[in-house]
Amino acid sequence: MTPRLALAAIALAGLAACGPIPVEQAERVCLDQARGAAGPRSQVSMGVATDGHRVRPVAGIELAISSDWIAGRDPAQAFDRCVVNRSGQMPTRPLSQQPGWIGRQ
């Protein structure tokens, strides 16, 4: 087998691994996409750190803003689109009935 043919075979094998996932798995993964479309998420952390000799305060801020939220997309539409893209199928139930979804009412 030539080196080019071997590389092509490896690339095709890698692409095959990127195929659709089961719809139930896609629904679990896509909840995060829907949460992002519902609004920005933030996290603030505070604590102390020590290097064995001194103690110092530590703080952090994290802000996540989704392009779905910026575009004004409905979280349910973002969820549906994500599930279809990942599984090739529509969700088995709407976003509002997904376990773990706490969104806008």
Secondary structure, DSSP 4 states (H G I P E B T S, - for coil): --HHHHHHHHHHHHHHTTS---HHHHHHHHHHHHHHHH--EEEEEEEEEE-SS-EEEEEEEEEE--HHHHTT--HHHHHHHHHHHHHSS--SS-GGGSTT-----
